[in-house]
Amino acid sequence: MNIFSKKTPEKKLRTQYETLMKEAMTAQRGGDIVKSSELHAQAEAVLKQLDDLKSNPTT
């Protein structure tokens, strides 16, 4: 395990996506459906960025 390695943009987006999805799940379980929907929308936007990054990799 290399603790000094930098996060790639892909890893950073993946982590952000996973965090948003966890927060959305927590909001939904807590009964805040509106917040859950907003977080899901944000997560979908991050997922789209991730897909765009994968389809157009820059060197």
CORFENQUI-V936398 format. One record per backbone hydrogen bond with DSSP energy under -1.0 kcal/mol. CO is the residue of the C=O (numbers start at 1). NH is the residue of the N-H. E is the energy in kcal/mol with one decimal. If there is no record, write none. Layout:
# CORFENQUI-V936398
((CO	NH	E) (CO	NH	E))
This chain:
# CORFENQUI-V936398
((2	5	-1.0) (8	12	-2.5) (9	13	-2.3) (10	14	-2.4) (11	15	-2.6) (12	16	-2.1) (13	17	-2.6) (14	18	-2.5) (15	19	-2.3) (16	20	-2.3) (17	21	-2.3) (18	22	-2.1) (19	23	-2.4) (20	24	-2.4) (21	25	-2.2) (22	26	-2.3) (23	27	-2.4) (24	28	-2.4) (25	29	-2.5) (26	30	-1.6) (27	32	-2.4) (28	31	-1.3) (31	33	-1.3) (32	36	-2.0) (33	37	-2.4) (34	38	-2.2) (35	39	-2.5) (36	40	-2.3) (37	41	-2.2) (38	42	-2.1) (39	43	-2.4) (40	44	-2.4) (41	45	-1.9) (42	46	-2.1) (43	47	-2.4) (44	48	-2.1) (45	49	-2.0) (46	50	-2.3) (47	51	-2.5) (48	52	-2.6) (49	53	-2.4) (50	54	-2.2) (51	55	-2.2) (52	56	-1.9))
